[in-house]
Amino acid sequence: VMNLLMLTGDTSLPRGAQGAFYNTLSEFAPYWDKIDVLTPPVRGVTQYDCFGNVTLYPSPLPKLAQPLFVWRKSRELAANRSYHLIVSHDYGLFLNGLGAAWLSRSTGIPYISEIHHVEGYPRAANLRERAQPVLTRLYVRWARNRALGFRITNESELKPLLTRWGVPAEKIFLLHSLYLDFDVFRPDLTGLQDLSGLKHDAIFCGRLVPNKAPFLFLEALVLARQRLGSVRGLVVGQGPLGSKMKARVRALGLDVTFIDAVKTQNELAQLYRGSRCLVCTSYSEGGPRVVAEALACGVPVITTRVGLAGELVRDGENGFQINWSARELADRLAQIASDDSLRAQLSANAPRAVQRFEKSRVIRAYAMAYRGLIK
């Protein structure tokens, strides 16, 4: 019997959403006899069962009291079954990590601290994000002798960072959180041969928040328009900056379509395939997932050097890496939009960069790595 206790900040599943966390658990659950998941509060929900052996318990306490909830609820659950591993998704104020460490110390159950990305690193969007790497460093140094290890989701950015913060190599586990369904995210061979069907020159996909730097995308469209005469943009996502972005588009007279959300992943894949390139302007990321999804669809990517994107996108091969420069982004966008042969070449190469992220393979590696840590 192998039982797992997970601590997460993701409340999408008990809210009824079938997003990335739902998809992860659906593949992850068969590797365990029982998985209990503790989450922050969800109004009106105290327990949510799924997949036959997974139960989520949203906290009845305010979010800042999450370590206390973890302590109380986990001890209540442990009275009925034993756990072999605690997995804590750690970020922000590290409330899960504090609870996991206290629980691990009192019960002897080992815990893994998962750090998917460090907000504000390599670049901060605001003052709050400037403080986050400092807080993360303090937590990592505090937890490095308490946790069994740290799960990271990209190698080029997070591994050197944790190493500098004093985490031994044997305590750093590279286990990707990025996975793809290649039945959905795949190239359109007709589109690769006939570029006349492309509806947009560039697609931006993500939450409209400062960390994603969406206004940098708009600045680049203005500069690209000066070179191309016209440029068509697509923004897929919503967030607190949405209304300001729409006002900015009107003021600049840009040709930009906004789609708040898509109903299915197939619809999202179609939007990728209808664009000449995907643009990622983020200041910090663990993935981002949209970069890999676009590449899988045969869509070139122009991205800042963040997270896994820096490992996936190769200059002149399947897209371009840029610094946080609207001029540099505009130049690359104009280059792809004005050169069909270049775009076709980049598109043909794009899917190869993400073949290792097939969904079942990635989640099996994740599950088996944790099972291998249990003694």
C-alpha positions in Angstrom: 0.0 0.0 0.0 1.3 3.4 -1.0 -0.5 6.6 0.2 0.4 10.1 -0.7 -0.5 13.4 1.0 -0.3 16.5 -1.3 -0.4 20.1 -0.3 -1.3 22.5 -3.1 -2.5 26.1 -3.7 -4.5 25.0 -6.8 -8.2 25.1 -6.0 -9.4 24.6 -9.6 -10.5 21.0 -9.2 -12.9 21.4 -6.2 -14.2 24.5 -8.0 -15.2 22.1 -10.8 -12.6 23.1 -13.4 -10.8 20.5 -15.5 -7.5 22.2 -16.1 -3.9 21.2 -15.8 -4.2 19.9 -12.2 -7.2 17.7 -13.1 -5.2 16.3 -16.1 -2.2 15.6 -13.9 -4.1 13.8 -11.2 -6.1 11.7 -13.7 -2.8 10.2 -14.9 -1.0 10.3 -11.5 -3.7 8.6 -9.4 -3.3 5.0 -10.8 0.2 4.9 -9.3 -1.0 5.2 -5.7 -3.5 3.4 -3.5 -4.8 6.7 -2.0 -4.0 10.4 -2.6 -5.3 13.0 -0.2 -4.9 16.7 -1.2 -5.2 19.7 1.1 -6.0 23.0 -0.6 -6.8 26.6 0.4 -10.5 27.5 1.0 -13.2 27.0 -1.6 -16.5 28.4 -0.7 -19.1 25.8 -0.1 -16.8 22.8 -0.5 -15.2 20.8 2.3 -14.5 17.6 0.4 -14.2 16.6 -3.3 -13.7 13.0 -4.5 -12.5 12.1 -7.9 -10.7 9.3 -9.9 -11.8 6.6 -7.3 -8.8 7.1 -5.0 -8.3 10.9 -4.8 -9.9 13.2 -2.2 -9.4 16.9 -1.9 -10.0 18.8 1.3 -10.3 22.6 1.0 -9.6 24.4 4.2 -12.3 26.0 6.3 -9.8 28.5 7.6 -8.5 31.7 6.1 -5.6 31.2 3.6 -3.0 32.6 6.0 -3.9 29.8 8.4 -3.0 27.1 5.9 -0.1 25.7 8.0 -2.5 25.2 10.9 -5.1 23.5 8.7 -2.4 21.2 7.3 -1.3 20.3 10.8 -4.9 19.6 12.0 -6.3 17.9 9.0 -3.4 15.7 8.2 -3.2 14.4 11.7 -6.9 13.6 11.5 -6.5 11.8 8.3 -3.4 9.9 9.5 -5.4 8.4 12.3 -7.1 6.3 9.6 -4.3 5.6 7.2 -0.5 5.9 7.0 1.2 8.1 4.5 4.5 7.3 2.8 5.3 10.8 1.4 4.2 14.4 1.7 4.4 16.5 -1.4 4.2 20.3 -1.0 3.8 22.8 -3.8 5.7 25.8 -2.5 5.6 29.4 -3.5 4.5 32.8 -2.3 4.6 32.9 1.6 5.4 29.1 1.6 2.4 28.3 3.8 2.3 24.7 2.5 6.0 24.2 3.1 5.8 25.4 6.7 2.9 23.0 7.3 4.7 20.2 5.6 7.9 20.7 7.6 6.0 20.8 10.9 4.1 17.6 10.0 7.1 15.8 8.8 9.0 16.6 12.0 6.2 15.3 14.2 5.3 12.2 12.2 8.6 11.2 10.6 6.9 11.2 7.1 9.4 12.6 4.6 8.3 15.5 2.5 9.3 16.9 -0.9 9.2 20.6 -1.6 8.1 21.4 -5.2 9.3 24.7 -6.6 8.0 25.1 -10.1 9.4 28.6 -10.6 10.6 31.6 -8.6 8.3 34.6 -9.1 10.4 37.6 -9.9 13.3 35.6 -11.3 15.0 36.2 -13.6 13.2 39.6 -13.7 10.6 41.2 -11.5 7.5 42.9 -12.8 7.0 45.1 -9.7 8.2 45.7 -6.2 6.4 42.7 -4.7 8.1 40.4 -7.2 11.5 41.9 -6.3 11.0 40.6 -2.8 10.0 37.1 -3.8 13.4 35.7 -4.7 14.7 36.8 -1.4 11.8 35.1 0.4 12.3 32.0 -1.7 16.0 31.9 -0.8 15.2 32.2 2.9 12.7 29.3 2.7 15.0 27.1 0.7 17.9 27.5 3.1 15.5 26.9 6.0 14.0 23.8 4.4 17.1 22.2 2.8 17.9 20.2 6.0 14.2 19.5 6.7 12.9 18.3 3.3 13.9 15.1 1.6 14.6 17.1 -1.4 13.3 19.7 -3.9 11.5 19.0 -7.1 12.3 21.4 -9.9 10.7 21.6 -13.3 13.4 23.0 -15.5 17.1 22.5 -15.4 18.8 25.6 -16.9 17.2 28.1 -14.5 16.2 26.5 -11.3 19.0 24.0 -10.7 21.8 26.6 -10.7 19.7 28.8 -8.5 19.1 26.2 -5.8 22.7 25.1 -6.0 23.8 28.7 -5.3 21.4 28.6 -2.3 23.2 25.7 -0.8 21.0 22.7 -1.8 23.1 19.6 -2.5 22.9 18.1 -5.9 21.5 14.8 -4.5 18.5 16.8 -3.1 17.5 18.3 -6.4 15.1 16.3 -8.5 14.4 17.4 -12.1 10.8 16.2 -12.8 9.0 18.1 -15.5 5.5 19.4 -14.9 5.1 20.1 -18.6 3.2 17.4 -20.6 1.3 17.4 -23.8 -1.5 15.5 -25.5 -0.2 15.0 -29.0 -3.6 14.0 -30.3 -4.6 17.7 -29.6 -1.4 19.7 -29.9 -0.1 18.6 -33.3 0.8 20.3 -36.6 -1.6 21.0 -39.4 0.3 19.8 -42.4 -2.0 21.7 -44.7 -1.3 24.9 -42.8 2.4 24.3 -43.1 2.2 24.2 -46.9 -0.4 27.0 -47.4 0.4 30.1 -45.2 -2.5 32.0 -46.7 -4.9 30.5 -44.1 -3.1 32.1 -41.2 -5.4 34.6 -39.5 -3.0 36.4 -37.1 0.6 37.4 -37.3 1.2 36.8 -33.5 -0.7 35.2 -30.7 -0.3 36.1 -27.0 -1.8 33.5 -24.7 -1.8 33.8 -20.9 -3.1 35.6 -17.8 -3.2 39.3 -18.3 -1.1 40.2 -15.3 2.1 42.2 -14.8 4.3 39.1 -14.7 3.3 38.2 -18.3 4.3 41.6 -19.6 1.4 41.9 -22.0 2.0 45.6 -22.8 5.4 44.7 -24.1 3.5 42.6 -26.7 1.4 45.6 -27.7 4.5 47.9 -27.9 6.1 45.4 -30.3 3.0 45.2 -32.5 3.2 49.0 -32.9 6.8 48.8 -34.0 6.2 45.8 -36.3 3.4 47.7 -37.9 5.8 50.4 -38.9 7.8 47.9 -40.9 5.0 45.7 -42.2 2.3 48.3 -42.8 -0.2 46.2 -40.9 -0.1 43.5 -38.3 -2.8 41.3 -36.8 -2.5 40.2 -33.2 -4.5 37.8 -31.0 -4.7 37.9 -27.2 -6.1 34.8 -25.5 -6.6 35.2 -21.8 -8.1 37.4 -19.1 -7.0 39.1 -15.9 -6.7 42.4 -14.1 -4.9 44.2 -17.0 -7.5 43.2 -19.6 -9.5 46.4 -19.7 -6.4 48.6 -19.8 -5.0 46.5 -22.6 -8.2 46.9 -24.7 -8.1 50.6 -24.1 -4.5 50.8 -25.1 -5.3 48.8 -28.3 -8.1 51.3 -29.2 -5.8 54.3 -28.5 -3.0 52.9 -30.7 -5.4 51.8 -33.5 -4.0 48.2 -33.4 -5.7 45.3 -35.1 -5.9 43.0 -32.1 -8.6 40.4 -31.3 -9.3 39.5 -27.7 -10.6 36.1 -26.6 -11.1 35.8 -22.8 -11.2 32.0 -22.7 -11.4 28.9 -24.9 -13.8 26.0 -24.2 -11.6 23.2 -25.2 -7.9 22.5 -25.8 -8.7 21.6 -29.4 -10.0 25.2 -29.8 -6.8 26.5 -28.3 -4.7 24.4 -30.7 -6.6 25.7 -33.6 -5.8 29.3 -32.5 -2.1 28.4 -32.3 -2.2 26.9 -35.8 -3.9 30.0 -37.2 -1.1 32.3 -36.1 2.3 32.9 -37.7 4.0 32.8 -34.3 3.4 32.7 -30.6 4.9 35.4 -28.4 5.9 35.0 -24.8 7.0 38.2 -23.0 7.0 36.8 -19.4 9.4 38.1 -16.7 9.4 34.7 -14.9 7.9 31.3 -15.6 8.2 27.6 -14.8 7.3 26.5 -18.3 5.5 28.3 -19.8 3.1 25.6 -21.1 1.9 27.8 -24.0 5.4 27.8 -25.5 5.5 24.0 -25.7 1.9 23.7 -26.9 2.6 26.1 -29.8 5.8 24.3 -30.8 3.9 21.0 -30.7 1.4 22.6 -33.2 4.2 23.5 -35.5 4.1 27.2 -34.6 7.3 29.2 -34.2 7.8 30.9 -30.9 9.4 34.2 -29.9 10.1 34.2 -26.2 12.0 35.8 -23.4 14.6 33.6 -21.7 12.4 32.2 -18.9 11.9 28.8 -17.4 11.8 25.9 -19.8 11.3 28.2 -22.8 15.1 28.9 -22.8 15.7 25.2 -23.3 13.0 24.6 -25.9 13.3 27.5 -28.3 16.5 27.7 -30.4 17.3 30.8 -32.4 16.7 30.4 -36.1 15.7 26.8 -35.7 12.2 26.8 -34.3 11.9 30.5 -33.2 13.9 33.2 -31.4 14.9 34.1 -27.9 14.8 37.8 -27.0 15.5 40.1 -24.0 12.7 42.2 -22.7 12.9 44.6 -25.6 9.9 45.7 -27.7 12.3 46.6 -30.6 13.9 43.2 -30.6 10.6 41.5 -30.4 9.2 43.6 -33.2 12.2 42.8 -35.4 11.8 39.1 -35.0 8.0 39.3 -35.5 8.5 41.2 -38.7 11.1 38.8 -39.8 8.7 35.8 -39.5 5.7 37.7 -40.9 7.5 38.8 -44.0 9.4 35.7 -44.9 7.2 32.7 -45.6 10.1 30.3 -46.3 11.6 31.1 -42.9 8.3 30.6 -41.2 7.8 27.3 -42.9 11.3 26.2 -41.9 10.8 27.2 -38.3 7.4 25.4 -38.3 8.8 22.2 -39.6 11.4 22.1 -36.8 9.1 23.1 -34.0 7.5 19.8 -32.9 10.8 18.0 -32.5 11.7 20.2 -29.5 8.8 18.9 -27.4 8.6 15.2 -28.3 9.9 14.2 -24.8 6.9 15.7 -23.1 4.3 13.2 -24.1 1.7 13.2 -21.3 1.7 9.6 -20.0 5.5 9.3 -20.2 6.1 12.5 -18.2 3.6 11.7 -15.5 4.8 8.1 -15.2 8.4 9.4 -14.6 7.0 11.8 -12.0 5.1 9.1 -10.1 7.9 6.5 -10.3 10.5 8.9 -9.0 8.4 9.6 -5.9 7.7 5.9 -5.4 11.4 5.2 -5.6 12.0 7.6 -2.7 9.8 5.6 -0.4 11.7 3.2 1.7 
